[in-house]
Amino acid sequence: MKKTWTGWGPTADQPQQHYLVEPRHLGGGGDLRFVAEYLRASGWKDISRTGGPIVFDSPDRSVRVGFDPTAMPGGWTVSGQAVGQQPAWHATFTMAVPIEIVAGFTDTLTKPRSAHAPNVWAPLEENGWETERGQHFTAVSPDRNAWLQYHQSEPGQAHWWAGARTEHGTTWDAVFTPTTPMHLIQGFSAALSDPTPVLRPRGDIPATKWISTTSVSVRPSELGAWQQARITAARAATWARNSWSAARPRQPANPYTAAGANKSRR
């Protein structure tokens, strides 16, 4: 089936063949800029070196996101420092994790936490994933080829593990330490279980019979406009947060506390 992708940008440039791939968890890696440009637009500092790994630091330098295809096994690493009551944490995504699913995690890093308690399993159940309570708590996709599991081998030793497989075996893994903030894993689980297909250019379609594809004609300007809309949204959200923070009245120092701090005990 062939469709024409409409609604984005001018029609002067030449359409190119792309494919909508579903389920998304078998869609292959995708364009790294989907994550990198969003972080840059959200005020993260790009400290990547030319020809080297992609590396971004959060504005407060408490979190680092990196992508290194030369490492073993290669892929994304995200590390958070201990801050206040939050202990240090670490997350990894291997090369074939679809970039849209990685972005579910990294986009959430750029947003303020919700006032509501996070629920990792809620998005999965809402999108038809089955949850199983056994030795480990597991959610499995409707096609039974992707999963998210809270894996506890013994007391004090646990981690979150997600993955997907095809007829050729396991295609990707994502692992989170148990100290990883739950709202970040919820962002990941929402993107993981999202039923929306992912868009891939011709030549980037995974070699598996377990996906379905729909051919679409997409102009380069349409792809650019779509990416620009995502970047613009990130910049607008960052500007709004920074403006609110700058406008927030500062609490005056307590004169009694300040005076007491200068006194020496005898």
Secondary structure, DSSP 8 states (H G I E B T S, - for coil): -EEE--SSS-S-S--EEEEEEESGGGS----THHHHHHHHHTT-EE---TTS-EEEE-TTSSEEEEEETTSSS-EEEEEE--BTTB--EEEEEETTS-HHHHHHHHHHHTS---SS---THHHHHHTT-EEEESSSEEEE-TTSSEEEEEEEEETTEEEEEEEEEETTEEEEEEEE-TTS-HHHHHHHHHHHH----EEEETT---S-TT-EEEEEEE-HHHHHHHHHHHHHHHHHHHHHHHHHHHHS------HHHHHHHT----
